[in-house]
C-alpha cells in the first residue's frame, strides 16, 4: 500500500513503518500492517516519553497540545483523524496529494480545517493555519493522502534525536534509506522501553553531533553489509537535521531550523571500502585520534568561591575527521596534510586534538593504501598518475635511506617555493647519477606528477608533493630510517604551519 516517492518525510516514514512490522519493502504492506502501526502511534504518541520526543516534530499537534492534557478522548480523536486515512473505505477529495499524486483524504484533521489539508502541526516545516503564502492559488494547506500522512506521522521514529533536533537520512538507494530508518527505529524503541521501565518522561538523545552520528552510523551499516555479504549499488546520501518547533530563527546561521548534509556517491563508495580488512585497521587508528578532547568544567561553589568541583563534559561527541569528510573533495589538500601526513592545524580550541598532531610521533599512522583509496574513490585521479606518484615515492625513499640524505628529505618536506623545490630535486638527481646510479627521476614522470608543461608548475604541485611524501614516509618508517633520524622531520606548531 505504500511506496517510496522521493521525499524524505514520506520515504523515511514508509521505511520506518515497514521496519516496525518486520518487513523490508513498503510495497508489500497491507492494511492490517498499517493498522498495527497506527495503533502503536495512537497509543504511544499521546503519552510521555514519546509525547515529549515529538515536540520537535509536531508541536501544537493533537499529540502534544497542552490544551488536551486532561482530555484523552480529544487526543484519541485527533490520532484517528490523522492516522487512519489510508483505509480503502476512507472518502477522497478531487485534490491530489502533493507527495504521492493520489487523491487526498477527505478527512478534516480538526473541525476548523478544510478536508485533507495538512499544516505545520501535521507536516513539518510547512506553514501554519491561516497563511496562504507559498501555496498554489493561495489555497492554504497542503493536500495529502492518508498513506502519505501516516508515513509523515511515523517519520520521527525513523530519525535520531540529537542536539534538540531530528536527524533524518535519505538516499537515492531505498536500501540505504531503509537501513538508516530501521537502525534509528531500533535505538528509539530501546530508549522507549528503558524510559517506560524507569517511568521517565523523556527519552535520552544521542550524545553525538549530527555529522559525526551520520558518518558513524553509515560506517557501522556498511560494516554490517560487509559481514552479511550484501551487495549495494553506488548511491549518494542526504541527511536533514531539522526542527519544527518554531523556536529557531531561519535567518540565524548558528541555529537554523533545517541543515542539509550531503554525501556524494564518491564519499559513500569510499566509506563502503574502509570497512574491509584491507583498510579497516589503519582507518580506525586515524579515526581514534580525531575525537574532540573532553574537558572539565569548574562549578562555582555556593558560597561564591572561584573554585568548585569539576563537572563531566556533557557536550555532544564530535569526531573532527568525520566532520571534515563533508569538505571533500574541494578540501582534499588540507585533508591530506592534516590526517594523512599528521601535520598540526592552526586552532585556538584547547579541545582540538589536531593541534597536537606530529609526524615525528605518528609516522606509523601514515598510510599509502588509504591515500590511494581516497585518490581513486573521492578525487577520481587518473590511475596512471597515482602509480607515478607511488613509484616516485619509492625511489626517493630508497635514495634517502641509502644515502642518508637528511637535508634532501627536510627540504623536500618543507619547501614552499616551486623553483627551489625543482632545483633541489635536480641537484639530488645529478649527484645520484654522478655516483654511477641510474636517474632518480626522469622527465616524463616528473612532468606528469608536478608540471603542466616545460617548467610550468601544476596548480596542485604541493598536493602532489605531499602525496609523494606520504609514500616516502611510509617506506622510510618501514625501513626504520625515520626512527633513527627524527630530527630530519620538520616540526610545525599549529600557528606556524606553512600554507
FENTA-V27629 format. One record per pair of residues at least 4 apart in sequence whose C-alpha atoms are under 7 Angstrom apart, sorted by the first residue. I is the first residue (numbers start at 1). GAP is how many residues later the second one is. D is the distance in whole Angstrom. If there is no record, write none. Layout:
i=I gap=GAP d=D
i=I gap=GAP d=D
This chain:
i=1 gap=26 d=6
i=1 gap=27 d=7
i=1 gap=28 d=6
i=1 gap=29 d=6
i=2 gap=12 d=7
i=2 gap=24 d=5
i=2 gap=25 d=5
i=2 gap=27 d=7
i=2 gap=145 d=7
i=3 gap=23 d=6
i=3 gap=24 d=5
i=4 gap=7 d=5
i=5 gap=6 d=6
i=5 gap=94 d=7
i=5 gap=95 d=6
i=6 gap=5 d=7
i=7 gap=4 d=6
i=8 gap=4 d=6
i=8 gap=162 d=6
i=9 gap=4 d=6
i=9 gap=143 d=6
i=9 gap=146 d=6
i=10 gap=4 d=6
i=10 gap=138 d=6
i=10 gap=141 d=5
i=10 gap=142 d=6
i=11 gap=4 d=6
i=12 gap=4 d=6
i=12 gap=143 d=6
i=12 gap=146 d=6
i=12 gap=158 d=7
i=12 gap=165 d=6
i=12 gap=169 d=6
i=13 gap=4 d=6
i=13 gap=138 d=4
i=13 gap=139 d=6
i=13 gap=141 d=5
i=13 gap=142 d=4
i=13 gap=145 d=7
i=14 gap=4 d=6
i=14 gap=12 d=6
i=14 gap=137 d=5
i=15 gap=4 d=6
i=15 gap=11 d=6
i=15 gap=163 d=5
i=15 gap=166 d=6
i=16 gap=4 d=6
i=16 gap=138 d=7
i=16 gap=139 d=7
i=16 gap=141 d=7
i=16 gap=142 d=5
i=16 gap=165 d=5
i=16 gap=166 d=6
i=16 gap=169 d=7
i=17 gap=4 d=7
i=17 gap=20 d=7
i=17 gap=137 d=7
i=18 gap=4 d=6
i=18 gap=5 d=5
i=18 gap=6 d=6
i=18 gap=7 d=7
i=18 gap=8 d=5
i=19 gap=4 d=6
i=19 gap=5 d=6
i=19 gap=163 d=6
i=21 gap=12 d=6
i=29 gap=4 d=6
i=30 gap=4 d=7
i=31 gap=4 d=6
i=31 gap=56 d=7
i=32 gap=4 d=6
i=33 gap=4 d=7
i=34 gap=4 d=6
i=35 gap=4 d=6
i=36 gap=4 d=6
i=37 gap=4 d=6
i=38 gap=4 d=6
i=38 gap=45 d=6
i=39 gap=4 d=6
i=40 gap=4 d=6
i=41 gap=4 d=5
i=42 gap=4 d=7
i=42 gap=34 d=7
i=42 gap=37 d=6
i=44 gap=6 d=6
i=45 gap=5 d=5
i=45 gap=6 d=5
i=45 gap=18 d=6
i=46 gap=5 d=6
i=46 gap=17 d=5
i=46 gap=18 d=7
i=46 gap=29 d=7
i=47 gap=4 d=5
i=48 gap=4 d=6
i=48 gap=153 d=5
i=48 gap=154 d=7
i=49 gap=4 d=6
i=49 gap=146 d=7
i=49 gap=151 d=7
i=49 gap=152 d=4
i=49 gap=153 d=5
i=49 gap=154 d=6
i=50 gap=4 d=6
i=51 gap=4 d=7
i=51 gap=12 d=6
i=51 gap=13 d=6
i=52 gap=150 d=6
i=53 gap=149 d=7
i=53 gap=150 d=7
i=54 gap=4 d=6
i=55 gap=4 d=5
i=55 gap=9 d=7
i=55 gap=190 d=7
i=56 gap=109 d=6
i=56 gap=187 d=5
i=56 gap=188 d=6
i=56 gap=189 d=5
i=57 gap=67 d=6
i=57 gap=99 d=7
i=57 gap=186 d=6
i=57 gap=187 d=5
i=57 gap=188 d=7
i=58 gap=63 d=5
i=58 gap=64 d=6
i=58 gap=66 d=7
i=58 gap=186 d=7
i=59 gap=5 d=6
i=59 gap=62 d=6
i=59 gap=186 d=6
i=60 gap=4 d=6
i=60 gap=5 d=5
i=60 gap=61 d=6
i=61 gap=4 d=6
i=61 gap=60 d=5
i=61 gap=61 d=7
i=62 gap=13 d=5
i=62 gap=16 d=6
i=63 gap=12 d=6
i=68 gap=4 d=7
i=68 gap=6 d=6
i=68 gap=7 d=6
i=71 gap=4 d=7
i=72 gap=4 d=6
i=73 gap=4 d=6
i=74 gap=4 d=6
i=75 gap=4 d=6
i=76 gap=4 d=6
i=77 gap=4 d=6
i=78 gap=4 d=6
i=78 gap=31 d=7
i=79 gap=4 d=6
i=80 gap=4 d=6
i=81 gap=26 d=7
i=81 gap=28 d=5
i=82 gap=27 d=6
i=82 gap=67 d=7
i=83 gap=67 d=5
i=84 gap=62 d=7
i=85 gap=5 d=6
i=85 gap=20 d=6
i=85 gap=61 d=4
i=85 gap=62 d=7
i=86 gap=4 d=7
i=86 gap=60 d=4
i=86 gap=61 d=5
i=91 gap=14 d=6
i=91 gap=15 d=5
i=92 gap=11 d=6
i=92 gap=12 d=6
i=92 gap=13 d=5
i=92 gap=14 d=5
i=93 gap=10 d=6
i=93 gap=11 d=5
i=93 gap=12 d=6
i=93 gap=13 d=5
i=94 gap=9 d=6
i=95 gap=8 d=6
i=95 gap=9 d=6
i=95 gap=48 d=6
i=96 gap=5 d=5
i=96 gap=6 d=5
i=96 gap=7 d=5
i=96 gap=8 d=5
i=96 gap=47 d=6
i=97 gap=4 d=5
i=97 gap=5 d=5
i=97 gap=6 d=6
i=97 gap=7 d=5
i=97 gap=46 d=5
i=97 gap=47 d=4
i=97 gap=48 d=5
i=98 gap=44 d=7
i=98 gap=45 d=6
i=98 gap=46 d=6
i=99 gap=49 d=7
i=100 gap=48 d=7
i=102 gap=43 d=6
i=103 gap=42 d=6
i=104 gap=12 d=6
i=104 gap=39 d=6
i=104 gap=40 d=5
i=104 gap=41 d=4
i=104 gap=42 d=7
i=105 gap=11 d=5
i=105 gap=39 d=7
i=105 gap=40 d=5
i=105 gap=41 d=6
i=106 gap=9 d=5
i=106 gap=10 d=5
i=107 gap=8 d=5
i=107 gap=9 d=5
i=108 gap=5 d=6
i=108 gap=6 d=6
i=108 gap=7 d=4
i=108 gap=8 d=6
i=109 gap=4 d=6
i=116 gap=27 d=6
i=116 gap=28 d=6
i=117 gap=24 d=5
i=117 gap=25 d=5
i=117 gap=26 d=5
i=117 gap=27 d=6
i=118 gap=4 d=6
i=118 gap=5 d=6
i=118 gap=23 d=5
i=118 gap=24 d=5
i=118 gap=25 d=6
i=118 gap=26 d=7
i=119 gap=4 d=6
i=119 gap=7 d=6
i=119 gap=8 d=6
i=119 gap=9 d=5
i=119 gap=10 d=6
i=119 gap=22 d=5
i=119 gap=23 d=7
i=120 gap=4 d=5
i=120 gap=5 d=6
i=120 gap=6 d=5
i=120 gap=7 d=5
i=120 gap=8 d=5
i=123 gap=29 d=7
i=124 gap=120 d=5
i=125 gap=119 d=6
i=127 gap=4 d=7
i=130 gap=10 d=6
i=131 gap=9 d=6
i=132 gap=6 d=5
i=132 gap=7 d=6
i=132 gap=8 d=5
i=133 gap=5 d=7
i=135 gap=4 d=6
i=135 gap=5 d=6
i=135 gap=6 d=7
i=144 gap=4 d=6
i=144 gap=5 d=6
i=145 gap=4 d=6
i=146 gap=4 d=6
i=147 gap=4 d=6
i=148 gap=4 d=6
i=149 gap=4 d=6
i=150 gap=4 d=6
i=151 gap=4 d=6
i=155 gap=4 d=7
i=157 gap=28 d=5
i=157 gap=31 d=7
i=158 gap=23 d=4
i=158 gap=24 d=7
i=158 gap=26 d=5
i=158 gap=27 d=5
i=159 gap=7 d=6
i=159 gap=8 d=5
i=159 gap=9 d=5
i=159 gap=22 d=6
i=159 gap=25 d=6
i=160 gap=6 d=6
i=160 gap=7 d=5
i=160 gap=8 d=7
i=160 gap=24 d=6
i=160 gap=46 d=7
i=161 gap=4 d=6
i=161 gap=5 d=5
i=161 gap=6 d=6
i=161 gap=44 d=5
i=161 gap=45 d=6
i=162 gap=4 d=6
i=162 gap=43 d=5
i=162 gap=44 d=5
i=162 gap=45 d=7
i=162 gap=46 d=7
i=162 gap=47 d=7
i=162 gap=48 d=7
i=165 gap=76 d=6
i=165 gap=77 d=5
i=165 gap=78 d=5
i=166 gap=75 d=6
i=166 gap=76 d=5
i=166 gap=77 d=6
i=167 gap=43 d=7
i=167 gap=72 d=7
i=167 gap=73 d=6
i=167 gap=74 d=5
i=167 gap=75 d=7
i=168 gap=71 d=6
i=168 gap=72 d=5
i=168 gap=73 d=7
i=169 gap=8 d=6
i=169 gap=11 d=6
i=169 gap=69 d=6
i=169 gap=70 d=4
i=169 gap=71 d=6
i=170 gap=7 d=5
i=170 gap=67 d=6
i=170 gap=68 d=5
i=170 gap=69 d=6
i=171 gap=5 d=6
i=171 gap=6 d=5
i=171 gap=64 d=7
i=171 gap=65 d=6
i=171 gap=66 d=5
i=171 gap=67 d=6
i=172 gap=63 d=6
i=172 gap=64 d=6
i=173 gap=4 d=7
i=173 gap=62 d=6
i=174 gap=4 d=6
i=175 gap=4 d=6
i=176 gap=4 d=6
i=177 gap=4 d=6
i=178 gap=4 d=6
i=179 gap=4 d=6
i=180 gap=4 d=6
i=181 gap=4 d=6
i=182 gap=4 d=6
i=183 gap=4 d=6
i=184 gap=4 d=6
i=185 gap=4 d=6
i=186 gap=4 d=6
i=187 gap=4 d=6
i=188 gap=4 d=6
i=189 gap=4 d=6
i=190 gap=4 d=6
i=191 gap=4 d=6
i=191 gap=12 d=6
i=191 gap=13 d=7
i=192 gap=4 d=6
i=192 gap=11 d=6
i=193 gap=4 d=6
i=194 gap=4 d=6
i=195 gap=4 d=6
i=195 gap=5 d=5
i=195 gap=7 d=7
i=195 gap=8 d=6
i=196 gap=4 d=6
i=207 gap=109 d=5
i=207 gap=110 d=6
i=208 gap=4 d=6
i=208 gap=5 d=6
i=208 gap=108 d=5
i=208 gap=109 d=4
i=208 gap=110 d=6
i=209 gap=4 d=6
i=209 gap=107 d=5
i=209 gap=108 d=6
i=209 gap=109 d=6
i=210 gap=4 d=6
i=211 gap=4 d=6
i=211 gap=112 d=6
i=212 gap=4 d=6
i=212 gap=106 d=6
i=212 gap=107 d=6
i=212 gap=110 d=6
i=212 gap=111 d=6
i=213 gap=4 d=6
i=214 gap=4 d=6
i=215 gap=4 d=6
i=215 gap=107 d=6
i=216 gap=4 d=6
i=217 gap=4 d=6
i=218 gap=4 d=6
i=219 gap=4 d=6
i=219 gap=52 d=6
i=220 gap=4 d=6
i=221 gap=4 d=6
i=222 gap=4 d=6
i=222 gap=50 d=6
i=222 gap=53 d=7
i=223 gap=4 d=6
i=223 gap=52 d=6
i=224 gap=4 d=6
i=225 gap=4 d=6
i=225 gap=5 d=5
i=226 gap=4 d=6
i=234 gap=31 d=6
i=234 gap=35 d=7
i=235 gap=30 d=5
i=235 gap=33 d=7
i=236 gap=27 d=6
i=236 gap=28 d=5
i=236 gap=29 d=4
i=236 gap=32 d=7
i=237 gap=25 d=6
i=237 gap=26 d=5
i=237 gap=27 d=7
i=238 gap=22 d=7
i=238 gap=23 d=6
i=238 gap=24 d=4
i=238 gap=25 d=6
i=239 gap=21 d=6
i=239 gap=22 d=5
i=239 gap=23 d=6
i=240 gap=18 d=7
i=240 gap=19 d=6
i=240 gap=20 d=5
i=240 gap=21 d=7
i=241 gap=17 d=6
i=241 gap=18 d=5
i=241 gap=19 d=6
i=242 gap=15 d=5
i=242 gap=16 d=4
i=242 gap=17 d=6
i=243 gap=14 d=5
i=243 gap=15 d=7
i=244 gap=13 d=7
i=248 gap=7 d=6
i=248 gap=8 d=6
i=248 gap=9 d=5
i=249 gap=7 d=6
i=249 gap=8 d=7
i=250 gap=6 d=5
i=250 gap=7 d=6
i=251 gap=5 d=7
i=252 gap=4 d=6
i=263 gap=4 d=6
i=263 gap=5 d=6
i=263 gap=63 d=7
i=264 gap=4 d=7
i=265 gap=4 d=6
i=266 gap=4 d=6
i=266 gap=111 d=6
i=266 gap=112 d=5
i=267 gap=4 d=6
i=267 gap=111 d=6
i=268 gap=4 d=6
i=269 gap=4 d=6
i=269 gap=108 d=7
i=270 gap=4 d=6
i=270 gap=104 d=7
i=270 gap=107 d=6
i=270 gap=108 d=7
i=274 gap=5 d=5
i=274 gap=6 d=5
i=274 gap=9 d=7
i=275 gap=4 d=7
i=275 gap=5 d=5
i=276 gap=4 d=6
i=279 gap=4 d=6
i=279 gap=91 d=7
i=280 gap=4 d=6
i=281 gap=4 d=6
i=282 gap=4 d=7
i=282 gap=83 d=7
i=283 gap=4 d=6
i=284 gap=4 d=6
i=285 gap=4 d=7
i=286 gap=4 d=7
i=286 gap=79 d=7
i=287 gap=34 d=6
i=290 gap=29 d=5
i=290 gap=30 d=5
i=290 gap=31 d=6
i=290 gap=63 d=6
i=290 gap=64 d=7
i=291 gap=27 d=6
i=291 gap=28 d=4
i=291 gap=29 d=6
i=292 gap=25 d=7
i=292 gap=26 d=6
i=292 gap=27 d=6
i=292 gap=28 d=7
i=292 gap=59 d=6
i=292 gap=60 d=6
i=292 gap=61 d=6
i=293 gap=58 d=5
i=293 gap=59 d=6
i=293 gap=60 d=6
i=294 gap=19 d=6
i=294 gap=57 d=7
i=295 gap=18 d=6
i=295 gap=56 d=7
i=296 gap=14 d=6
i=296 gap=15 d=6
i=296 gap=16 d=6
i=296 gap=17 d=6
i=297 gap=13 d=5
i=297 gap=14 d=5
i=297 gap=15 d=7
i=297 gap=16 d=7
i=298 gap=9 d=7
i=298 gap=10 d=6
i=298 gap=11 d=6
i=298 gap=12 d=5
i=298 gap=13 d=6
i=299 gap=8 d=7
i=299 gap=9 d=5
i=299 gap=10 d=6
i=299 gap=11 d=6
i=299 gap=12 d=7
i=300 gap=4 d=7
i=300 gap=5 d=6
i=300 gap=6 d=6
i=300 gap=7 d=6
i=300 gap=8 d=5
i=301 gap=4 d=5
i=301 gap=5 d=7
i=301 gap=6 d=6
i=301 gap=7 d=5
i=319 gap=4 d=6
i=320 gap=4 d=6
i=321 gap=4 d=6
i=327 gap=4 d=5
i=328 gap=4 d=6
i=329 gap=49 d=6
i=329 gap=50 d=6
i=331 gap=4 d=6
i=332 gap=4 d=6
i=333 gap=4 d=7
i=333 gap=130 d=6
i=334 gap=4 d=6
i=335 gap=4 d=6
i=336 gap=4 d=5
i=336 gap=5 d=6
i=337 gap=4 d=5
i=337 gap=5 d=6
i=337 gap=6 d=6
i=338 gap=4 d=5
i=338 gap=5 d=5
i=338 gap=6 d=6
i=338 gap=7 d=7
i=340 gap=26 d=6
i=340 gap=27 d=7
i=341 gap=18 d=7
i=341 gap=25 d=6
i=341 gap=129 d=6
i=342 gap=15 d=5
i=342 gap=16 d=6
i=342 gap=17 d=5
i=342 gap=20 d=7
i=343 gap=14 d=6
i=343 gap=15 d=6
i=343 gap=16 d=6
i=344 gap=10 d=5
i=344 gap=11 d=5
i=344 gap=12 d=6
i=344 gap=13 d=5
i=344 gap=14 d=6
i=344 gap=149 d=7
i=344 gap=150 d=5
i=345 gap=9 d=6
i=345 gap=10 d=5
i=345 gap=149 d=5
i=346 gap=9 d=7
i=346 gap=148 d=4
i=346 gap=149 d=5
i=347 gap=8 d=6
i=347 gap=147 d=7
i=355 gap=139 d=6
i=358 gap=4 d=6
i=359 gap=4 d=5
i=360 gap=126 d=6
i=360 gap=129 d=6
i=363 gap=114 d=7
i=366 gap=104 d=7
i=366 gap=108 d=6
i=367 gap=4 d=6
i=367 gap=107 d=6
i=368 gap=4 d=6
i=368 gap=102 d=6
i=368 gap=103 d=6
i=368 gap=106 d=7
i=369 gap=4 d=6
i=370 gap=4 d=6
i=371 gap=4 d=6
i=372 gap=4 d=6
i=373 gap=4 d=6
i=374 gap=4 d=5
i=374 gap=5 d=7
i=375 gap=4 d=5
i=375 gap=5 d=6
i=375 gap=6 d=6
i=376 gap=4 d=5
i=376 gap=5 d=6
i=381 gap=5 d=7
i=382 gap=4 d=6
i=383 gap=4 d=6
i=384 gap=4 d=6
i=385 gap=4 d=6
i=385 gap=63 d=7
i=385 gap=64 d=6
i=386 gap=4 d=6
i=387 gap=4 d=6
i=388 gap=4 d=6
i=388 gap=57 d=6
i=389 gap=4 d=6
i=389 gap=60 d=7
i=389 gap=78 d=7
i=389 gap=79 d=5
i=390 gap=4 d=6
i=390 gap=78 d=7
i=390 gap=81 d=6
i=391 gap=4 d=6
i=392 gap=4 d=6
i=392 gap=76 d=7
i=393 gap=4 d=6
i=393 gap=75 d=5
i=393 gap=76 d=6
i=393 gap=78 d=5
i=393 gap=79 d=5
i=394 gap=4 d=6
i=394 gap=77 d=7
i=394 gap=78 d=6
i=394 gap=81 d=7
i=395 gap=4 d=6
i=395 gap=45 d=6
i=396 gap=4 d=6
i=396 gap=44 d=7
i=396 gap=76 d=7
i=397 gap=4 d=6
i=397 gap=75 d=5
i=397 gap=78 d=6
i=397 gap=79 d=6
i=398 gap=4 d=6
i=399 gap=4 d=6
i=400 gap=4 d=5
i=400 gap=5 d=5
i=400 gap=6 d=7
i=400 gap=9 d=7
i=401 gap=75 d=7
i=401 gap=80 d=6
i=405 gap=4 d=7
i=406 gap=4 d=6
i=406 gap=82 d=5
i=407 gap=4 d=6
i=408 gap=4 d=6
i=409 gap=4 d=6
i=409 gap=79 d=7
i=410 gap=4 d=6
i=410 gap=78 d=6
i=410 gap=79 d=6
i=410 gap=80 d=6
i=411 gap=4 d=5
i=412 gap=9 d=7
i=414 gap=76 d=7
i=415 gap=6 d=6
i=417 gap=4 d=6
i=418 gap=4 d=6
i=419 gap=4 d=6
i=420 gap=4 d=6
i=421 gap=4 d=7
i=422 gap=4 d=6
i=423 gap=4 d=6
i=424 gap=4 d=6
i=425 gap=4 d=6
i=426 gap=4 d=6
i=427 gap=4 d=6
i=428 gap=4 d=6
i=429 gap=4 d=6
i=429 gap=10 d=6
i=429 gap=11 d=5
i=429 gap=12 d=7
i=430 gap=4 d=6
i=431 gap=4 d=7
i=432 gap=5 d=6
i=432 gap=7 d=7
i=433 gap=4 d=5
i=433 gap=5 d=6
i=433 gap=6 d=6
i=441 gap=5 d=7
i=442 gap=4 d=6
i=443 gap=4 d=6
i=444 gap=4 d=6
i=445 gap=4 d=6
i=446 gap=4 d=6
i=447 gap=4 d=5
i=447 gap=5 d=7
i=447 gap=6 d=7
i=449 gap=15 d=6
i=450 gap=7 d=6
i=450 gap=8 d=6
i=450 gap=11 d=5
i=450 gap=14 d=7
i=451 gap=4 d=7
i=451 gap=5 d=6
i=451 gap=6 d=4
i=451 gap=7 d=4
i=452 gap=4 d=6
i=452 gap=5 d=6
i=452 gap=6 d=5
i=457 gap=4 d=6
i=460 gap=4 d=6
i=461 gap=4 d=6
i=462 gap=4 d=6
i=463 gap=4 d=6
i=464 gap=4 d=6
i=465 gap=4 d=6
i=466 gap=4 d=6
i=467 gap=4 d=7
i=468 gap=4 d=6
i=469 gap=4 d=6
i=470 gap=4 d=6
i=471 gap=4 d=6
i=472 gap=4 d=6
i=473 gap=4 d=6
i=474 gap=4 d=6
i=475 gap=4 d=6
i=476 gap=4 d=6
i=476 gap=5 d=5
i=476 gap=6 d=6
i=477 gap=4 d=6
i=477 gap=5 d=5
i=477 gap=6 d=7
i=480 gap=4 d=7
i=481 gap=4 d=6
i=482 gap=4 d=6
i=492 gap=4 d=6
i=492 gap=5 d=6
i=493 gap=4 d=6
